[in-house]
């Protein structure tokens, strides 16, 4: 069976997010440019964390992980969020972005 590509809309915070906390900036995004599913948090304090291991990270990354919306992230696991015709995230009100997933 071959995978079929599907364009879905999800919160832009799944692709890139910045959060200021405790005098540091935490960024969330691809660890390798263009690698959509290899994402991590990086903090200006020097710490970094791949998704799923935030609890082992600095307090700044933990705060950013709690604050990041991430609506629609489950789309990468085969349950695309149906946001057809929407222009803002229904959870945080931020922008939506289009991503192609394989189903």
C-alpha positions, 0 to 999 in steps of 0.5 A: 500500500502506498501512502497518499499525500494530504494537505492539512492545516494546523497551528503554525506553532508546530513548525516554529515557535519562540518563547521568552522566559526567565531572560532566555529565548526558547525556540521550537522548530526543525533540528535540521532545516527542512526536516519537518519531523525532527523537531526540538526545543533550543534555549539560549541557556544552552539546553536543547530537547527533542519533542517528548523529552521536555520534562528532562530539560531546563525550566525555560524549555519546560515553560515553553513546552507548556505555552506552545499551542501545538493544535493539530500536531496529532495530524502527523499520527494519521488524524488530520485536523479539519480546519478547511476555510479557517484562517486562525487556530481555533485553540490559540487564535494564531496563524495556521500553516499548511503541511503535507502528511502521508496517510 
